[in-house]
Amino acid sequence: MTTVPLDQLAGLPLRLLARECDPFVHDFVLDVARSAGVELTLGRPAGRTYDTLVELGNGPPAWAVLVGSVPEAPAGVRVLPLRPARQVPVVLVLKDAKTTACTEALVAA
């Protein structure tokens, strides 16, 4: 699969979630760029995932970062892995209650 080097995107506006909406993702993306020596150009903040994808396909050149599962992209949009690839640390947060089959399945995963 084709990957995209981060430095090749530096001049295009990045549609990133506003820090107020998701400080972890916002800071993580900017830190990855800084550690790679890349100064990103921030565009208008991204909104809901699918709306942002539609705007990317129909608006001026820009790009966005998605974390988690990737929905089917609408016409005019390609979803490609970023290079260098990054791992996003996650934790599982559960209600502290009696162990259930669901909780056991989540912990086992």
Helices and strands as residue ranges (DSSP letters): E 4-5, G 6-9, E 13-15, H 23-35, E 41-42, H 49-58, E 63-64, E 82-83, H 101-108
